[in-house]
């Protein structure tokens, strides 16, 4: 296929669009064993006239044992989505709509947004764990690592004997690849990578079913980043938990994720199996993101980035939110918002995209049609 000019694409885009919007089912391999099912979740920051919409009707599924990567530039709603889904959203964030269904291993289902605080606490501590952004800096500098891990275990396992807690602390350290002797160290005696591993060990203390990691490797060098992501995959393989891994570096996700969802201006604009999304991005924004970070391995590639900056949530563009930065924008993009759907032009299992270029294969530029 030849590359079209902007004018050609504009002419084609003014053709009547397909009447029906395809309903997007969860990927077939996930449908039977979902651990988390986020439906139409909306969040705003602030109240009344000053409120800004930070998430707009986001639906996302997480399979049991799956590692789902959530990527996008800062301020696109990744952390808001994770914190809202677990009801950890700090004020002035307000959940304005949606449901979050959590299915435990015993098959029991809970709708997290309608649980009482006590019910939620029981689910959250035992089944959901979060490693917050910059967590490694939240270790208390004046206490040894052992005390901090033992305290965390004691809060959640008050009936355990001291010996049981100490055995568990050693086991957790070994699980994340740190010799148990280092339990006696103070945080400043450990490298950044080790401190981050300690935080992961603490998050795994209660054997959660879902581990949410918010930019867990951002402050680390690439070698350490790689070691941490490899370790998370190994732990998942061994313990079977599911992971939501949040990062602005989509190239890191190819090392760890089974599936990737890309966010922009509070919405998911593309999702699909990690390898396929990485090799053949279908959305212009995803393509730009991939060209913003060097891959952790493989040949050198030219980094071109994305022109401009993410939109102000208080003053979002009309139509496709990405249109002011999109090199392929057409007339229709400025006025009509695309929906996330299986691409009519390039239908692929488990993949969805929100972009008008996919209405017709002839509209797709070569770089998005490979
Ligand atoms: Fe670009 Fe958005 Fe138009 Fe797609 S729908 S071509 S991403 S402006």
Boltz pocket constraint, residues with backbone or C-beta under 6 A from the ligand:
constraints:
  - pocket:
      binder: B
      contacts: [[A, 283], [A, 284], [A, 285], [A, 320], [A, 321], [A, 322], [A, 323], [A, 324], [A, 326], [A, 327], [A, 328], [A, 329], [A, 330], [A, 333], [A, 338], [A, 354], [A, 355], [A, 356], [A, 357]]
      max_distance: 6.0
